[in-house]
Amino acid sequence: MNLEEFEQALKELDWTHDDFCRMAEVNKNLLGRWKKGTVAIPEWVRGFLTTARDIKNLSGVIDANNSGRQSVR
């Protein structure tokens, strides 16, 4: 994953860099090293962000399905 792909994934998730660091439990300084190119973005980041996007998309489907249903009590 390159920096452009990383930034695009964050944009699709509506996440800031701080959001990513909190969710992935990584230090903010690590992102600075990725931006400078001194450290490559690890492959696990692609999987992490792909999974996060899948969860976001699935939650949208679930919300859409539930909004059409009436509660039975």
Rosetta blueprint (number, residue, H / E / L):
1 M L
2 N L
3 L H
4 E H
5 E H
6 F H
7 E H
8 Q H
9 A H
10 L H
11 K H
12 E H
13 L H
14 D L
15 W L
16 T L
17 H H
18 D H
19 D H
20 F H
21 C H
22 R H
23 M H
24 A H
25 E L
26 V L
27 N L
28 K H
29 N H
30 L H
31 L H
32 G H
33 R H
34 W H
35 K H
36 K H
37 G L
38 T L
39 V L
40 A L
41 I L
42 P L
43 E H
44 W H
45 V H
46 R H
47 G H
48 F H
49 L H
50 T H
51 T H
52 A H
53 R H
54 D H
55 I H
56 K H
57 N H
58 L H
59 S H
60 G H
61 V H
62 I H
63 D H
64 A H
65 N H
66 N H
67 S H
68 G L
69 R L
70 Q L
71 S L
72 V L
73 R L
